């Protein structure tokens, strides 16, 4: 029974690590990046998200959805 609980607990912990942590509305932390929603940009006629590397302070990714930013970060780190 304890083995089963540990396996379930570890699986839950692993799934939490792979998801962005919500800091506030439109602000997330994920794998060393500070991700923010910047809203609608009229010339592009779409919304934009930006991921800033917390170590370097550089804005490495710009995408129209949070999901796209997460995918790009994951692709770069693997």
KAGI-V88650 format. One record per backbone hydrogen bond with DSSP energy under -1.0 kcal/mol. CO is the residue of the C=O (numbers start at 1). NH is the residue of the N-H. Records with the same first field share a line. If there is no record, write none. Layout:
CO = NH + NH
This chain:
1 = 5
2 = 6
3 = 7
4 = 8
5 = 9
6 = 10
7 = 11
8 = 12
9 = 13
10 = 14
11 = 15
12 = 16
13 = 17
14 = 18
16 = 19
21 = 29
24 = 27
26 = 37
27 = 23 + 24
28 = 35
29 = 21
30 = 33
32 = 54
33 = 30
34 = 52
35 = 28
36 = 50
39 = 48
41 = 45 + 46
46 = 41
48 = 38
49 = 63
50 = 36
51 = 60 + 61
52 = 34
53 = 57
58 = 53 + 60
61 = 51
63 = 49
65 = 69
66 = 70
67 = 71
68 = 72
69 = 73
70 = 74
71 = 75
72 = 76
73 = 77
